[in-house]
Amino acid sequence: MTDIGSESSAPAPAEEDADETLATLRRLRSSIDNVDAALMYLLAERFKCTKQVGELKAEHGLAPSDPAREEQQIARLRQLAEDADLDPAFAEKWFNFVVAEVIRHHTAAADGR
């Protein structure tokens, strides 16, 4: 027989859902943090390479930017984004943002800074 006024020690279904939701949220955020860390290291590696490109261009009197190469890269990255189910316009915006920083570095290298 069950006491009508007794309380159960088991959490209510709504509490279980909330706990499960918070655990899932923590797990997903941890994954995002790991991806962000990987992206930072990959971006740093990319800039190490582009720094060498800038130094080479400066050494040989080449222009800091290469519009033809940039157009090829945009097309390639837009296709990669599409293949990865990512917005190609976002990929292009990201690339343009990164290239602007790369050109700034190349210009500084050409100026001997």
Backbone atoms as SQL, in Angstrom:
CREATE TABLE atoms (id INTEGER PRIMARY KEY, chain TEXT, resi INTEGER, resn TEXT, atom TEXT, x REAL, y REAL, z REAL);
INSERT INTO atoms VALUES
  (1, 'A', 1, 'MET', 'N', 0.837, -1.158, 0.000),
  (2, 'A', 1, 'MET', 'CA', 0.000, 0.000, 0.000),
  (3, 'A', 1, 'MET', 'C', 0.891, 1.234, 0.000),
  (4, 'A', 2, 'THR', 'N', 0.508, 2.277, -0.689),
  (5, 'A', 2, 'THR', 'CA', 1.289, 3.496, -0.813),
  (6, 'A', 2, 'THR', 'C', 0.707, 4.586, 0.064),
  (7, 'A', 3, 'ASP', 'N', 1.596, 5.252, 0.806),
  (8, 'A', 3, 'ASP', 'CA', 1.154, 6.413, 1.575),
  (9, 'A', 3, 'ASP', 'C', 0.881, 7.549, 0.609),
  (10, 'A', 4, 'ILE', 'N', -0.229, 8.168, 0.717),
  (11, 'A', 4, 'ILE', 'CA', -0.610, 9.251, -0.181),
  (12, 'A', 4, 'ILE', 'C', 0.297, 10.455, 0.030),
  (13, 'A', 5, 'GLY', 'N', 0.699, 10.747, 1.215),
  (14, 'A', 5, 'GLY', 'CA', 1.500, 11.931, 1.472),
  (15, 'A', 5, 'GLY', 'C', 2.993, 11.693, 1.413),
  (16, 'A', 6, 'SER', 'N', 3.469, 10.480, 1.134),
  (17, 'A', 6, 'SER', 'CA', 4.911, 10.230, 1.148),
  (18, 'A', 6, 'SER', 'C', 5.574, 10.773, -0.112),
  (19, 'A', 7, 'GLU', 'N', 6.859, 11.165, 0.038),
  (20, 'A', 7, 'GLU', 'CA', 7.624, 11.681, -1.100),
  (21, 'A', 7, 'GLU', 'C', 8.565, 10.597, -1.585),
  (22, 'A', 8, 'SER', 'N', 8.703, 10.512, -2.872),
  (23, 'A', 8, 'SER', 'CA', 9.603, 9.539, -3.476),
  (24, 'A', 8, 'SER', 'C', 11.003, 10.138, -3.536),
  (25, 'A', 9, 'SER', 'N', 12.032, 9.321, -3.415),
  (26, 'A', 9, 'SER', 'CA', 13.407, 9.811, -3.514),
  (27, 'A', 9, 'SER', 'C', 13.859, 9.898, -4.975),
  (28, 'A', 10, 'ALA', 'N', 13.112, 9.320, -5.876),
  (29, 'A', 10, 'ALA', 'CA', 13.458, 9.383, -7.295),
  (30, 'A', 10, 'ALA', 'C', 13.107, 10.765, -7.837),
  (31, 'A', 11, 'PRO', 'N', 13.994, 11.326, -8.693),
  (32, 'A', 11, 'PRO', 'CA', 13.693, 12.645, -9.257),
  (33, 'A', 11, 'PRO', 'C', 12.470, 12.577, -10.166),
  (34, 'A', 12, 'ALA', 'N', 11.780, 13.672, -10.219),
  (35, 'A', 12, 'ALA', 'CA', 10.614, 13.770, -11.093),
  (36, 'A', 12, 'ALA', 'C', 11.083, 13.724, -12.539),
  (37, 'A', 13, 'PRO', 'N', 10.243, 13.271, -13.448),
  (38, 'A', 13, 'PRO', 'CA', 10.646, 13.204, -14.868),
  (39, 'A', 13, 'PRO', 'C', 11.163, 14.534, -15.418),
  (40, 'A', 14, 'ALA', 'N', 10.570, 15.636, -15.006),
  (41, 'A', 14, 'ALA', 'CA', 11.031, 16.935, -15.498),
  (42, 'A', 14, 'ALA', 'C', 12.450, 17.220, -15.025),
  (43, 'A', 15, 'GLU', 'N', 12.769, 16.824, -13.777),
  (44, 'A', 15, 'GLU', 'CA', 14.120, 17.017, -13.250),
  (45, 'A', 15, 'GLU', 'C', 15.118, 16.146, -13.993),
  (46, 'A', 16, 'GLU', 'N', 14.729, 14.912, -14.295),
  (47, 'A', 16, 'GLU', 'CA', 15.610, 14.017, -15.057),
  (48, 'A', 16, 'GLU', 'C', 15.888, 14.600, -16.425),
  (49, 'A', 17, 'ASP', 'N', 14.862, 15.127, -17.084),
  (50, 'A', 17, 'ASP', 'CA', 15.044, 15.754, -18.404),
  (51, 'A', 17, 'ASP', 'C', 15.980, 16.950, -18.305),
  (52, 'A', 18, 'ALA', 'N', 15.810, 17.762, -17.265),
  (53, 'A', 18, 'ALA', 'CA', 16.663, 18.936, -17.096),
  (54, 'A', 18, 'ALA', 'C', 18.108, 18.514, -16.853),
  (55, 'A', 19, 'ASP', 'N', 18.323, 17.504, -16.022),
  (56, 'A', 19, 'ASP', 'CA', 19.680, 17.015, -15.753),
  (57, 'A', 19, 'ASP', 'C', 20.318, 16.467, -17.024),
  (58, 'A', 20, 'GLU', 'N', 19.543, 15.707, -17.772),
  (59, 'A', 20, 'GLU', 'CA', 20.057, 15.129, -19.021),
  (60, 'A', 20, 'GLU', 'C', 20.367, 16.235, -20.022),
  (61, 'A', 21, 'THR', 'N', 19.506, 17.234, -20.073),
  (62, 'A', 21, 'THR', 'CA', 19.732, 18.360, -20.982),
  (63, 'A', 21, 'THR', 'C', 21.015, 19.094, -20.613),
  (64, 'A', 22, 'LEU', 'N', 21.220, 19.365, -19.344),
  (65, 'A', 22, 'LEU', 'CA', 22.430, 20.065, -18.902),
  (66, 'A', 22, 'LEU', 'C', 23.682, 19.233, -19.169),
  (67, 'A', 23, 'ALA', 'N', 23.601, 17.931, -18.967),
  (68, 'A', 23, 'ALA', 'CA', 24.746, 17.053, -19.243),
  (69, 'A', 23, 'ALA', 'C', 25.074, 17.070, -20.735),
  (70, 'A', 24, 'THR', 'N', 24.058, 17.017, -21.558),
  (71, 'A', 24, 'THR', 'CA', 24.260, 17.065, -23.013),
  (72, 'A', 24, 'THR', 'C', 24.847, 18.408, -23.421),
  (73, 'A', 25, 'LEU', 'N', 24.335, 19.477, -22.842),
  (74, 'A', 25, 'LEU', 'CA', 24.840, 20.814, -23.137),
  (75, 'A', 25, 'LEU', 'C', 26.316, 20.930, -22.765),
  (76, 'A', 26, 'ARG', 'N', 26.696, 20.424, -21.600),
  (77, 'A', 26, 'ARG', 'CA', 28.106, 20.443, -21.180),
  (78, 'A', 26, 'ARG', 'C', 28.972, 19.631, -22.149),
  (79, 'A', 27, 'ARG', 'N', 28.495, 18.471, -22.550),
  (80, 'A', 27, 'ARG', 'CA', 29.259, 17.619, -23.470),
  (81, 'A', 27, 'ARG', 'C', 29.441, 18.320, -24.819),
  (82, 'A', 28, 'LEU', 'N', 28.375, 18.917, -25.332),
  (83, 'A', 28, 'LEU', 'CA', 28.462, 19.607, -26.618),
  (84, 'A', 28, 'LEU', 'C', 29.386, 20.823, -26.540),
  (85, 'A', 29, 'ARG', 'N', 29.271, 21.566, -25.452),
  (86, 'A', 29, 'ARG', 'CA', 30.141, 22.741, -25.287),
  (87, 'A', 29, 'ARG', 'C', 31.601, 22.323, -25.165),
  (88, 'A', 30, 'SER', 'N', 31.854, 21.203, -24.529),
  (89, 'A', 30, 'SER', 'CA', 33.221, 20.698, -24.430),
  (90, 'A', 30, 'SER', 'C', 33.757, 20.351, -25.823),
  (91, 'A', 31, 'SER', 'N', 32.913, 19.749, -26.642),
  (92, 'A', 31, 'SER', 'CA', 33.308, 19.439, -28.021),
  (93, 'A', 31, 'SER', 'C', 33.601, 20.712, -28.798),
  (94, 'A', 32, 'ILE', 'N', 32.764, 21.720, -28.627),
  (95, 'A', 32, 'ILE', 'CA', 32.976, 23.009, -29.306),
  (96, 'A', 32, 'ILE', 'C', 34.302, 23.615, -28.858),
  (97, 'A', 33, 'ASP', 'N', 34.578, 23.571, -27.553),
  (98, 'A', 33, 'ASP', 'CA', 35.837, 24.107, -27.035),
  (99, 'A', 33, 'ASP', 'C', 37.032, 23.381, -27.649),
  (100, 'A', 34, 'ASN', 'N', 36.936, 22.068, -27.798),
  (101, 'A', 34, 'ASN', 'CA', 38.021, 21.294, -28.413),
  (102, 'A', 34, 'ASN', 'C', 38.213, 21.674, -29.876),
  (103, 'A', 35, 'VAL', 'N', 37.123, 21.839, -30.594),
  (104, 'A', 35, 'VAL', 'CA', 37.207, 22.242, -32.005),
  (105, 'A', 35, 'VAL', 'C', 37.814, 23.640, -32.102),
  (106, 'A', 36, 'ASP', 'N', 37.378, 24.560, -31.232),
  (107, 'A', 36, 'ASP', 'CA', 37.940, 25.915, -31.241),
  (108, 'A', 36, 'ASP', 'C', 39.447, 25.886, -31.007),
  (109, 'A', 37, 'ALA', 'N', 39.891, 25.068, -30.068),
  (110, 'A', 37, 'ALA', 'CA', 41.327, 24.956, -29.800),
  (111, 'A', 37, 'ALA', 'C', 42.064, 24.429, -31.032),
  (112, 'A', 38, 'ALA', 'N', 41.515, 23.411, -31.657),
  (113, 'A', 38, 'ALA', 'CA', 42.133, 22.860, -32.871),
  (114, 'A', 38, 'ALA', 'C', 42.188, 23.916, -33.971),
  (115, 'A', 39, 'LEU', 'N', 41.123, 24.684, -34.115),
  (116, 'A', 39, 'LEU', 'CA', 41.102, 25.740, -35.133),
  (117, 'A', 39, 'LEU', 'C', 42.191, 26.781, -34.879),
  (118, 'A', 40, 'MET', 'N', 42.396, 27.152, -33.621),
  (119, 'A', 40, 'MET', 'CA', 43.430, 28.142, -33.302),
  (120, 'A', 40, 'MET', 'C', 44.817, 27.624, -33.677),
  (121, 'A', 41, 'TYR', 'N', 45.084, 26.356, -33.363),
  (122, 'A', 41, 'TYR', 'CA', 46.381, 25.789, -33.713),
  (123, 'A', 41, 'TYR', 'C', 46.545, 25.639, -35.221),
  (124, 'A', 42, 'LEU', 'N', 45.479, 25.268, -35.907),
  (125, 'A', 42, 'LEU', 'CA', 45.536, 25.173, -37.365),
  (126, 'A', 42, 'LEU', 'C', 45.748, 26.547, -37.996),
  (127, 'A', 43, 'LEU', 'N', 45.062, 27.544, -37.458),
  (128, 'A', 43, 'LEU', 'CA', 45.219, 28.901, -37.969),
  (129, 'A', 43, 'LEU', 'C', 46.649, 29.401, -37.726),
  (130, 'A', 44, 'ALA', 'N', 47.202, 29.089, -36.568),
  (131, 'A', 44, 'ALA', 'CA', 48.585, 29.472, -36.284),
  (132, 'A', 44, 'ALA', 'C', 49.539, 28.808, -37.278),
  (133, 'A', 45, 'GLU', 'N', 49.289, 27.540, -37.578),
  (134, 'A', 45, 'GLU', 'CA', 50.124, 26.828, -38.556),
  (135, 'A', 45, 'GLU', 'C', 49.994, 27.468, -39.936),
  (136, 'A', 46, 'ARG', 'N', 48.762, 27.849, -40.292),
  (137, 'A', 46, 'ARG', 'CA', 48.529, 28.502, -41.579),
  (138, 'A', 46, 'ARG', 'C', 49.319, 29.809, -41.660),
  (139, 'A', 47, 'PHE', 'N', 49.295, 30.580, -40.569),
  (140, 'A', 47, 'PHE', 'CA', 50.015, 31.853, -40.568),
  (141, 'A', 47, 'PHE', 'C', 51.526, 31.658, -40.588),
  (142, 'A', 48, 'LYS', 'N', 52.031, 30.566, -40.041),
  (143, 'A', 48, 'LYS', 'CA', 53.462, 30.279, -40.155),
  (144, 'A', 48, 'LYS', 'C', 53.831, 30.108, -41.632),
  (145, 'A', 49, 'CYS', 'N', 52.972, 29.410, -42.362),
  (146, 'A', 49, 'CYS', 'CA', 53.221, 29.194, -43.795),
  (147, 'A', 49, 'CYS', 'C', 53.106, 30.501, -44.571),
  (148, 'A', 50, 'THR', 'N', 52.051, 31.263, -44.292),
  (149, 'A', 50, 'THR', 'CA', 51.863, 32.512, -45.045),
  (150, 'A', 50, 'THR', 'C', 52.959, 33.526, -44.707),
  (151, 'A', 51, 'LYS', 'N', 53.516, 33.448, -43.495),
  (152, 'A', 51, 'LYS', 'CA', 54.632, 34.336, -43.147),
  (153, 'A', 51, 'LYS', 'C', 55.823, 34.027, -44.039),
  (154, 'A', 52, 'GLN', 'N', 56.078, 32.738, -44.247),
  (155, 'A', 52, 'GLN', 'CA', 57.182, 32.347, -45.122),
  (156, 'A', 52, 'GLN', 'C', 56.923, 32.803, -46.555),
  (157, 'A', 53, 'VAL', 'N', 55.661, 32.705, -46.991),
  (158, 'A', 53, 'VAL', 'CA', 55.299, 33.183, -48.332),
  (159, 'A', 53, 'VAL', 'C', 55.573, 34.679, -48.426),
  (160, 'A', 54, 'GLY', 'N', 55.163, 35.431, -47.402),
  (161, 'A', 54, 'GLY', 'CA', 55.384, 36.882, -47.396),
  (162, 'A', 54, 'GLY', 'C', 56.846, 37.245, -47.447),
  (163, 'A', 55, 'GLU', 'N', 57.663, 36.513, -46.696),
  (164, 'A', 55, 'GLU', 'CA', 59.102, 36.774, -46.702),
  (165, 'A', 55, 'GLU', 'C', 59.698, 36.464, -48.072),
  (166, 'A', 56, 'LEU', 'N', 59.259, 35.387, -48.678),
  (167, 'A', 56, 'LEU', 'CA', 59.736, 35.013, -50.012),
  (168, 'A', 56, 'LEU', 'C', 59.331, 36.065, -51.042),
  (169, 'A', 57, 'LYS', 'N', 58.073, 36.515, -50.964),
  (170, 'A', 57, 'LYS', 'CA', 57.608, 37.555, -51.881),
  (171, 'A', 57, 'LYS', 'C', 58.413, 38.839, -51.701),
  (172, 'A', 58, 'ALA', 'N', 58.651, 39.226, -50.458),
  (173, 'A', 58, 'ALA', 'CA', 59.404, 40.450, -50.185),
  (174, 'A', 58, 'ALA', 'C', 60.828, 40.335, -50.711),
  (175, 'A', 59, 'GLU', 'N', 61.427, 39.176, -50.497),
  (176, 'A', 59, 'GLU', 'CA', 62.804, 38.927, -50.935),
  (177, 'A', 59, 'GLU', 'C', 62.944, 39.046, -52.453),
  (178, 'A', 60, 'HIS', 'N', 61.884, 38.667, -53.171),
  (179, 'A', 60, 'HIS', 'CA', 61.945, 38.666, -54.635),
  (180, 'A', 60, 'HIS', 'C', 61.132, 39.791, -55.267),
  (181, 'A', 61, 'GLY', 'N', 60.699, 40.742, -54.465),
  (182, 'A', 61, 'GLY', 'CA', 59.999, 41.914, -54.993),
  (183, 'A', 61, 'GLY', 'C', 58.621, 41.614, -55.567),
  (184, 'A', 62, 'LEU', 'N', 57.968, 40.556, -55.085),
  (185, 'A', 62, 'LEU', 'CA', 56.633, 40.216, -55.575),
  (186, 'A', 62, 'LEU', 'C', 55.572, 40.967, -54.772),
  (187, 'A', 63, 'ALA', 'N', 54.437, 41.168, -55.397),
  (188, 'A', 63, 'ALA', 'CA', 53.333, 41.894, -54.746),
  (189, 'A', 63, 'ALA', 'C', 52.826, 41.111, -53.545),
  (190, 'A', 64, 'PRO', 'N', 52.407, 41.834, -52.498),
  (191, 'A', 64, 'PRO', 'CA', 51.881, 41.159, -51.297),
  (192, 'A', 64, 'PRO', 'C', 50.621, 40.335, -51.573),
  (193, 'A', 65, 'SER', 'N', 49.805, 40.784, -52.518),
  (194, 'A', 65, 'SER', 'CA', 48.585, 40.027, -52.810),
  (195, 'A', 65, 'SER', 'C', 48.675, 39.406, -54.198),
  (196, 'A', 66, 'ASP', 'N', 47.893, 38.355, -54.389),
  (197, 'A', 66, 'ASP', 'CA', 47.848, 37.643, -55.665),
  (198, 'A', 66, 'ASP', 'C', 46.376, 37.381, -55.976),
  (199, 'A', 67, 'PRO', 'N', 45.723, 38.368, -56.630),
  (200, 'A', 67, 'PRO', 'CA', 44.279, 38.252, -56.879),
  (201, 'A', 67, 'PRO', 'C', 43.867, 36.975, -57.610),
  (202, 'A', 68, 'ALA', 'N', 44.670, 36.496, -58.544),
  (203, 'A', 68, 'ALA', 'CA', 44.316, 35.274, -59.273),
  (204, 'A', 68, 'ALA', 'C', 44.316, 34.076, -58.320),
  (205, 'A', 69, 'ARG', 'N', 45.328, 33.987, -57.485),
  (206, 'A', 69, 'ARG', 'CA', 45.402, 32.901, -56.490),
  (207, 'A', 69, 'ARG', 'C', 44.228, 32.991, -55.511),
  (208, 'A', 70, 'GLU', 'N', 43.906, 34.211, -55.091),
  (209, 'A', 70, 'GLU', 'CA', 42.807, 34.400, -54.153),
  (210, 'A', 70, 'GLU', 'C', 41.476, 33.955, -54.769),
  (211, 'A', 71, 'GLU', 'N', 41.268, 34.264, -56.047),
  (212, 'A', 71, 'GLU', 'CA', 40.029, 33.828, -56.723),
  (213, 'A', 71, 'GLU', 'C', 39.959, 32.302, -56.796),
  (214, 'A', 72, 'GLN', 'N', 41.089, 31.661, -57.106),
  (215, 'A', 72, 'GLN', 'CA', 41.130, 30.195, -57.141),
  (216, 'A', 72, 'GLN', 'C', 40.807, 29.612, -55.766),
  (217, 'A', 73, 'GLN', 'N', 41.381, 30.218, -54.737),
  (218, 'A', 73, 'GLN', 'CA', 41.150, 29.735, -53.378),
  (219, 'A', 73, 'GLN', 'C', 39.687, 29.915, -52.956),
  (220, 'A', 74, 'ILE', 'N', 39.109, 31.036, -53.322),
  (221, 'A', 74, 'ILE', 'CA', 37.700, 31.272, -52.989),
  (222, 'A', 74, 'ILE', 'C', 36.830, 30.207, -53.639),
  (223, 'A', 75, 'ALA', 'N', 37.069, 29.934, -54.907),
  (224, 'A', 75, 'ALA', 'CA', 36.278, 28.904, -55.604),
  (225, 'A', 75, 'ALA', 'C', 36.472, 27.538, -54.936),
  (226, 'A', 76, 'ARG', 'N', 37.715, 27.212, -54.601),
  (227, 'A', 76, 'ARG', 'CA', 38.017, 25.928, -53.968),
  (228, 'A', 76, 'ARG', 'C', 37.353, 25.826, -52.597),
  (229, 'A', 77, 'LEU', 'N', 37.459, 26.880, -51.809),
  (230, 'A', 77, 'LEU', 'CA', 36.881, 26.859, -50.468),
  (231, 'A', 77, 'LEU', 'C', 35.354, 26.862, -50.490),
  (232, 'A', 78, 'ARG', 'N', 34.768, 27.560, -51.454),
  (233, 'A', 78, 'ARG', 'CA', 33.309, 27.536, -51.582),
  (234, 'A', 78, 'ARG', 'C', 32.842, 26.109, -51.885),
  (235, 'A', 79, 'GLN', 'N', 33.580, 25.405, -52.745),
  (236, 'A', 79, 'GLN', 'CA', 33.220, 24.023, -53.063),
  (237, 'A', 79, 'GLN', 'C', 33.413, 23.109, -51.847),
  (238, 'A', 80, 'LEU', 'N', 34.518, 23.287, -51.148),
  (239, 'A', 80, 'LEU', 'CA', 34.746, 22.501, -49.928),
  (240, 'A', 80, 'LEU', 'C', 33.632, 22.754, -48.913),
  (241, 'A', 81, 'ALA', 'N', 33.239, 24.006, -48.775),
  (242, 'A', 81, 'ALA', 'CA', 32.168, 24.350, -47.834),
  (243, 'A', 81, 'ALA', 'C', 30.872, 23.659, -48.231),
  (244, 'A', 82, 'GLU', 'N', 30.560, 23.717, -49.515),
  (245, 'A', 82, 'GLU', 'CA', 29.337, 23.045, -49.990),
  (246, 'A', 82, 'GLU', 'C', 29.399, 21.554, -49.692),
  (247, 'A', 83, 'ASP', 'N', 30.536, 20.940, -49.972),
  (248, 'A', 83, 'ASP', 'CA', 30.709, 19.507, -49.724),
  (249, 'A', 83, 'ASP', 'C', 30.571, 19.176, -48.234),
  (250, 'A', 84, 'ALA', 'N', 30.958, 20.126, -47.381),
  (251, 'A', 84, 'ALA', 'CA', 30.906, 19.912, -45.933),
  (252, 'A', 84, 'ALA', 'C', 29.580, 20.383, -45.327),
  (253, 'A', 85, 'ASP', 'N', 28.649, 20.763, -46.187),
  (254, 'A', 85, 'ASP', 'CA', 27.341, 21.252, -45.732),
  (255, 'A', 85, 'ASP', 'C', 27.483, 22.518, -44.895),
  (256, 'A', 86, 'LEU', 'N', 28.364, 23.399, -45.358),
  (257, 'A', 86, 'LEU', 'CA', 28.605, 24.693, -44.724),
  (258, 'A', 86, 'LEU', 'C', 28.260, 25.769, -45.740),
  (259, 'A', 87, 'ASP', 'N', 27.789, 26.887, -45.294),
  (260, 'A', 87, 'ASP', 'CA', 27.411, 27.981, -46.186),
  (261, 'A', 87, 'ASP', 'C', 28.641, 28.480, -46.950),
  (262, 'A', 88, 'PRO', 'N', 28.656, 28.371, -48.279),
  (263, 'A', 88, 'PRO', 'CA', 29.799, 28.836, -49.069),
  (264, 'A', 88, 'PRO', 'C', 30.080, 30.330, -48.882),
  (265, 'A', 89, 'ALA', 'N', 29.043, 31.118, -48.675),
  (266, 'A', 89, 'ALA', 'CA', 29.247, 32.552, -48.452),
  (267, 'A', 89, 'ALA', 'C', 30.022, 32.785, -47.156),
  (268, 'A', 90, 'PHE', 'N', 29.734, 31.982, -46.142),
  (269, 'A', 90, 'PHE', 'CA', 30.483, 32.080, -44.886),
  (270, 'A', 90, 'PHE', 'C', 31.949, 31.732, -45.122),
  (271, 'A', 91, 'ALA', 'N', 32.200, 30.677, -45.870),
  (272, 'A', 91, 'ALA', 'CA', 33.576, 30.262, -46.155),
  (273, 'A', 91, 'ALA', 'C', 34.329, 31.379, -46.878),
  (274, 'A', 92, 'GLU', 'N', 33.660, 32.029, -47.797),
  (275, 'A', 92, 'GLU', 'CA', 34.293, 33.123, -48.531),
  (276, 'A', 92, 'GLU', 'C', 34.575, 34.309, -47.602),
  (277, 'A', 93, 'LYS', 'N', 33.631, 34.633, -46.740),
  (278, 'A', 93, 'LYS', 'CA', 33.849, 35.729, -45.781),
  (279, 'A', 93, 'LYS', 'C', 35.030, 35.409, -44.864),
  (280, 'A', 94, 'TRP', 'N', 35.092, 34.166, -44.389),
  (281, 'A', 94, 'TRP', 'CA', 36.196, 33.755, -43.526),
  (282, 'A', 94, 'TRP', 'C', 37.521, 33.902, -44.270),
  (283, 'A', 95, 'PHE', 'N', 37.559, 33.424, -45.500),
  (284, 'A', 95, 'PHE', 'CA', 38.787, 33.493, -46.293),
  (285, 'A', 95, 'PHE', 'C', 39.210, 34.943, -46.504),
  (286, 'A', 96, 'ASN', 'N', 38.268, 35.809, -46.860),
  (287, 'A', 96, 'ASN', 'CA', 38.596, 37.215, -47.081),
  (288, 'A', 96, 'ASN', 'C', 39.134, 37.867, -45.810),
  (289, 'A', 97, 'PHE', 'N', 38.572, 37.494, -44.670),
  (290, 'A', 97, 'PHE', 'CA', 39.050, 38.009, -43.389),
  (291, 'A', 97, 'PHE', 'C', 40.500, 37.582, -43.150),
  (292, 'A', 98, 'VAL', 'N', 40.772, 36.318, -43.367),
  (293, 'A', 98, 'VAL', 'CA', 42.125, 35.790, -43.152),
  (294, 'A', 98, 'VAL', 'C', 43.099, 36.395, -44.154),
  (295, 'A', 99, 'VAL', 'N', 42.700, 36.492, -45.415),
  (296, 'A', 99, 'VAL', 'CA', 43.593, 37.033, -46.442),
  (297, 'A', 99, 'VAL', 'C', 43.941, 38.496, -46.152),
  (298, 'A', 100, 'ALA', 'N', 42.994, 39.256, -45.644),
  (299, 'A', 100, 'ALA', 'CA', 43.287, 40.653, -45.306),
  (300, 'A', 100, 'ALA', 'C', 44.417, 40.722, -44.276),
  (301, 'A', 101, 'GLU', 'N', 44.398, 39.824, -43.306),
  (302, 'A', 101, 'GLU', 'CA', 45.461, 39.787, -42.292),
  (303, 'A', 101, 'GLU', 'C', 46.774, 39.309, -42.917),
  (304, 'A', 102, 'VAL', 'N', 46.704, 38.331, -43.790),
  (305, 'A', 102, 'VAL', 'CA', 47.899, 37.824, -44.467),
  (306, 'A', 102, 'VAL', 'C', 48.536, 38.934, -45.300),
  (307, 'A', 103, 'ILE', 'N', 47.724, 39.676, -46.047),
  (308, 'A', 103, 'ILE', 'CA', 48.262, 40.758, -46.887),
  (309, 'A', 103, 'ILE', 'C', 48.908, 41.836, -46.012),
  (310, 'A', 104, 'ARG', 'N', 48.299, 42.111, -44.855),
  (311, 'A', 104, 'ARG', 'CA', 48.896, 43.073, -43.933),
  (312, 'A', 104, 'ARG', 'C', 50.286, 42.592, -43.504),
  (313, 'A', 105, 'HIS', 'N', 50.411, 41.301, -43.215),
  (314, 'A', 105, 'HIS', 'CA', 51.711, 40.735, -42.843),
  (315, 'A', 105, 'HIS', 'C', 52.693, 40.806, -44.013),
  (316, 'A', 106, 'HIS', 'N', 52.212, 40.490, -45.213),
  (317, 'A', 106, 'HIS', 'CA', 53.092, 40.517, -46.393),
  (318, 'A', 106, 'HIS', 'C', 53.552, 41.927, -46.690),
  (319, 'A', 107, 'THR', 'N', 52.676, 42.888, -46.541),
  (320, 'A', 107, 'THR', 'CA', 53.034, 44.292, -46.776),
  (321, 'A', 107, 'THR', 'C', 54.089, 44.735, -45.763),
  (322, 'A', 108, 'ALA', 'N', 53.897, 44.333, -44.504),
  (323, 'A', 108, 'ALA', 'CA', 54.877, 44.672, -43.472),
  (324, 'A', 108, 'ALA', 'C', 56.233, 44.024, -43.785),
  (325, 'A', 109, 'ALA', 'N', 56.217, 42.790, -44.276),
  (326, 'A', 109, 'ALA', 'CA', 57.476, 42.116, -44.635),
  (327, 'A', 109, 'ALA', 'C', 58.161, 42.848, -45.797),
  (328, 'A', 110, 'ALA', 'N', 57.357, 43.295, -46.759),
  (329, 'A', 110, 'ALA', 'CA', 57.918, 44.005, -47.911),
  (330, 'A', 110, 'ALA', 'C', 58.513, 45.356, -47.487),
  (331, 'A', 111, 'ASP', 'N', 57.905, 45.965, -46.478),
  (332, 'A', 111, 'ASP', 'CA', 58.382, 47.246, -45.968),
  (333, 'A', 111, 'ASP', 'C', 59.564, 47.067, -45.015),
  (334, 'A', 112, 'GLY', 'N', 59.936, 45.816, -44.769),
  (335, 'A', 112, 'GLY', 'CA', 61.069, 45.521, -43.907),
  (336, 'A', 112, 'GLY', 'C', 60.770, 45.653, -42.427),
  (337, 'A', 113, 'ARG', 'N', 59.490, 45.540, -42.049),
  (338, 'A', 113, 'ARG', 'CA', 59.120, 45.643, -40.624),
  (339, 'A', 113, 'ARG', 'C', 59.166, 44.321, -39.941);
